């Protein structure tokens, strides 16, 4: 990417996103995950990119965004109310600060339980 590309990306990206201490620009019409990938930064693992796998789960600490459809098996309605969303389905409407979260496990045995 040459200086013109970086400069154009920054000018067209009015919002600053910070996930786990990694900062990158993001346009309002771009998902947080797509902006991270486009910037060449690595704040999250990349999975299906369509709201199904849960690999890019984050908790919003500051800022606002709108979201697209997310698999309720990986982000429940209660999670979403608590600010837990998928970066691949989140579109910023302000600067955002978030932290990455582990992907939920399905059918795992409880930890620390003796048989």
Secondary structure as the mmCIF struct_conf table of DSSP 4:
data_model
#
loop_
_struct_conf.conf_type_id
_struct_conf.id
_struct_conf.beg_label_comp_id
_struct_conf.beg_label_asym_id
_struct_conf.beg_label_seq_id
_struct_conf.end_label_comp_id
_struct_conf.end_label_asym_id
_struct_conf.end_label_seq_id
HELX_RH_AL_P HELX_RH_AL_P1 UNK A 3 UNK A 12
STRN STRN1 UNK A 15 UNK A 19
TURN_TY1_P TURN_TY1_P1 UNK A 20 UNK A 21
STRN STRN2 UNK A 22 UNK A 26
TURN_TY1_P TURN_TY1_P2 UNK A 28 UNK A 29
BEND BEND1 UNK A 30 UNK A 30
STRN STRN3 UNK A 31 UNK A 31
HELX_RH_AL_P HELX_RH_AL_P2 UNK A 32 UNK A 39
TURN_TY1_P TURN_TY1_P3 UNK A 40 UNK A 40
BEND BEND2 UNK A 43 UNK A 44
BEND BEND3 UNK A 49 UNK A 53
TURN_TY1_P TURN_TY1_P4 UNK A 55 UNK A 56
STRN STRN4 UNK A 57 UNK A 62
STRN STRN5 UNK A 65 UNK A 67
TURN_TY1_P TURN_TY1_P5 UNK A 72 UNK A 74
BEND BEND4 UNK A 75 UNK A 75
HELX_RH_AL_P HELX_RH_AL_P3 UNK A 77 UNK A 81
TURN_TY1_P TURN_TY1_P6 UNK A 82 UNK A 83
STRN STRN6 UNK A 84 UNK A 86
HELX_RH_3T_P HELX_RH_3T_P1 UNK A 87 UNK A 89
STRN STRN7 UNK A 90 UNK A 92
BEND BEND5 UNK A 93 UNK A 94
STRN STRN8 UNK A 96 UNK A 100
HELX_LH_PP_P HELX_LH_PP_P1 UNK A 102 UNK A 105
BEND BEND6 UNK A 106 UNK A 107
HELX_LH_PP_P HELX_LH_PP_P2 UNK A 108 UNK A 110
TURN_TY1_P TURN_TY1_P7 UNK A 111 UNK A 112
#
